């Protein structure tokens, strides 16, 4: 009887808060409050409060056994060894794949039968997509090759504008 009273009081309080949120035109927040407010009444009416009490009691019993039972600690040690073996074999398998080929596995490239996506506007129709011009890996004359080529261009533009 006390469980019913508490659950319906919690539901009523949640609905009241949801009403205040809706009054302030915060409808998304009001809907969340209303959804959470329905939970206590729903749990009581479906009979899930005794299930939660049983689960809590069983977790407490397990925690007590965890502290005082050496058999449980042996099980935890076996789980740790199993996890360590799985991680180690996964790591060793990746290392073997790299060592066998002499380099890392190739990265995924563009599909051979598909054209690259172009930045053309939707209104402009083109018969065939333009092939991308091959990029030169050699640094341009007068440019620094520190991996910040785009930033150097931006820096130059800012310098011209006096910024």
VMD Tcl script that draws the C-alpha trace (Angstrom):
set ca {
  {0.00 0.00 0.00}
  {2.86 2.38 0.80}
  {4.51 1.55 -2.53}
  {1.34 2.57 -4.39}
  {1.11 5.87 -2.52}
  {4.76 6.75 -3.12}
  {4.65 5.84 -6.81}
  {1.49 7.87 -7.48}
  {2.82 10.86 -5.51}
  {6.01 10.75 -7.59}
  {3.94 10.55 -10.77}
  {1.78 13.50 -9.71}
  {4.83 15.59 -8.83}
  {6.44 14.80 -12.18}
  {3.27 15.70 -14.07}
  {3.13 19.00 -12.15}
  {6.72 19.82 -13.12}
  {5.92 18.88 -16.71}
  {2.94 21.22 -16.62}
  {5.13 24.07 -15.37}
  {7.64 23.43 -18.12}
  {4.86 23.44 -20.71}
  {3.47 26.68 -19.25}
  {6.89 28.26 -19.83}
  {6.75 27.02 -23.45}
  {9.52 24.51 -23.05}
  {7.64 21.70 -24.68}
  {10.55 19.35 -25.27}
  {11.55 19.52 -21.62}
  {7.91 19.14 -20.56}
  {7.57 16.02 -22.67}
  {10.69 14.52 -21.07}
  {9.42 15.30 -17.57}
  {6.05 13.77 -18.41}
  {7.69 10.61 -19.76}
  {9.80 10.22 -16.62}
  {6.80 11.02 -14.41}
  {4.86 8.08 -15.85}
  {7.56 5.57 -14.86}
  {6.74 5.11 -11.12}
  {3.04 4.51 -11.77}
  {3.83 2.19 -14.66}
  {6.33 0.20 -12.60}
  {3.82 -0.17 -9.77}
  {0.90 -1.15 -11.99}
  {2.95 -3.78 -13.85}
  {4.28 -5.25 -10.60}
  {7.93 -4.54 -11.34}
  {8.76 -2.99 -7.95}
  {9.04 -6.45 -6.30}
  {11.28 -7.52 -9.20}
  {13.53 -4.52 -8.58}
  {13.62 -5.37 -4.87}
  {14.62 -8.97 -5.71}
  {17.32 -7.78 -8.13}
  {18.69 -5.38 -5.50}
  {18.74 -8.13 -2.89}
  {20.53 -10.53 -5.24}
  {23.12 -7.89 -6.16}
  {23.75 -7.25 -2.47}
  {24.21 -10.99 -1.85}
  {26.62 -11.23 -4.80}
  {28.63 -8.25 -3.53}
  {28.88 -9.87 -0.10}
  {30.10 -13.11 -1.64}
  {32.52 -11.15 -3.83}
  {34.31 -9.81 -0.79}
  {34.44 -12.99 1.29}
  {34.43 -15.94 -1.13}
  {37.76 -17.01 -2.70}
  {35.89 -18.94 -5.39}
  {34.47 -15.68 -6.74}
  {37.96 -14.14 -6.84}
  {39.18 -17.18 -8.77}
  {36.38 -16.60 -11.31}
  {37.36 -12.94 -11.63}
  {40.99 -13.95 -12.19}
  {39.92 -16.41 -14.91}
  {37.86 -13.70 -16.62}
  {40.84 -11.31 -16.52}
  {43.18 -13.95 -18.00}
  {40.64 -14.68 -20.74}
  {40.30 -10.99 -21.63}
  {44.10 -10.56 -21.66}
  {44.53 -13.57 -23.97}
  {41.87 -12.29 -26.37}
  {43.46 -8.84 -26.52}
  {46.95 -10.31 -26.95}
  {45.93 -12.64 -29.77}
  {44.13 -9.79 -31.53}
  {47.24 -7.62 -31.26}
  {49.53 -10.45 -32.41}
  {47.26 -11.19 -35.38}
  {47.48 -7.60 -36.54}
  {51.25 -7.58 -36.11}
  {51.55 -10.77 -38.17}
  {49.48 -9.25 -41.01}
  {51.82 -6.26 -41.10}
  {55.00 -8.33 -40.91}
  {53.92 -10.81 -43.61}
  {53.37 -8.12 -46.23}
  {56.24 -5.95 -45.12}
  {53.94 -2.97 -44.71}
  {50.57 -2.09 -43.30}
  {47.46 -3.34 -45.12}
  {46.48 -1.00 -47.98}
  {44.01 1.74 -47.19}
  {40.71 1.73 -49.01}
  {40.84 3.78 -52.17}
  {38.17 4.91 -54.58}
  {36.12 2.24 -56.26}
  {37.60 1.45 -59.70}
  {34.30 1.60 -61.59}
  {32.88 4.74 -60.01}
  {33.58 8.36 -60.82}
  {34.75 10.67 -58.10}
  {32.24 13.07 -56.59}
  {32.75 16.55 -57.95}
  {31.89 19.83 -56.34}
  {29.82 20.97 -59.34}
  {26.50 22.66 -58.59}
  {23.38 20.63 -59.25}
  {22.19 23.00 -61.98}
  {25.30 22.53 -64.13}
  {25.21 19.35 -66.18}
  {28.39 17.83 -67.43}
  {28.70 14.96 -69.84}
  {31.63 13.37 -68.04}
  {33.18 14.16 -64.70}
  {36.54 15.89 -64.87}
  {39.53 13.84 -63.95}
  {41.45 15.23 -61.01}
  {44.82 16.64 -61.96}
  {47.66 14.68 -60.40}
  {49.18 16.54 -57.48}
  {52.84 17.16 -57.39}
  {54.52 15.96 -54.22}
  {57.46 18.32 -54.73}
  {57.16 21.57 -52.81}
  {56.50 24.71 -54.82}
  {59.31 27.15 -55.25}
  {59.40 29.64 -52.40}
  {56.94 27.68 -50.24}
  {57.74 25.99 -46.97}
  {57.13 22.24 -46.79}
  {56.05 22.01 -43.17}
  {52.67 20.41 -43.80}
  {50.88 23.74 -43.47}
  {50.63 24.71 -47.14}
  {47.01 25.83 -46.88}
  {47.78 27.86 -43.78}
  {50.64 29.57 -45.58}
  {48.18 30.72 -48.24}
  {45.81 31.99 -45.59}
  {48.66 33.71 -43.81}
  {49.63 35.45 -47.06}
  {46.08 36.67 -47.64}
  {45.86 38.02 -44.10}
  {49.21 39.75 -44.49}
  {47.99 41.47 -47.70}
  {44.90 42.73 -45.92}
  {46.96 44.05 -43.01}
  {45.50 41.68 -40.46}
}
mol new
graphics top color blue
foreach p $ca { graphics top sphere $p radius 0.5 }
foreach p [lrange $ca 0 end-1] q [lrange $ca 1 end] { graphics top cylinder $p $q radius 0.2 }
display resetview
